[in-house]
Amino acid sequence: MERILVSACLMGRRVRYDGGAKTSADARLAEWRDEGRLVPFCPEVEGGLPTPRPAAELEGGAGGAAVLAGAARVLAADGSDVTAEFLSGAQAALAVARSFGVRLAVLKEGSPSCGALAIYDGTFQGRRTPGQGVTAALLEANGIRVFTEDHLAEAADHLRVLES
């Protein structure tokens, strides 16, 4: 059975920067949970950040690949540099994914760690820009397909391909 790495906040865990969750009510996630497929994970918490914590964005909206390459930082709203924690969390997510043989992930869109299609632009003004978070970029670079909570039909299609 294929296992799926999933953002812990989508499963109701209160791990987000504001101390909340972004629980998904999607029937597919519930079905996959009931089947024992899901591996909930929060890279920011696993990287050593507390809950709650200041919001963080990728410097200049550069994207996760730039952070992984050392060309950009992750900055918190209070001005602190949290790049090391984001990199540590991304590496931990990859290690967990590998330990479960994960080839598919469903991650929280917009997150500086988990965003797959869009991230905030680094100005803390609520503006999004195309790009990936640090963890999403690392997973994709290592052959793990990343989908957002808004693209679960596509994730289900990919799961069927993996299992065929």
Secondary structure, DSSP 8 states (H G I E B T S, - for coil): ---EEEEGGGGT---STTS-------HHHHHHHHTT-EEEE-HHHHTT--SS---EEEGGG--HHHHHTTS--EEETTS-B-HHHHHHHHHHHHHHHHHTT--EEEE-TB-TTT-SSEEE-SSSSS-EEE---HHHHHHHHTT-EEEETT-HHHHHHHHHHHH-
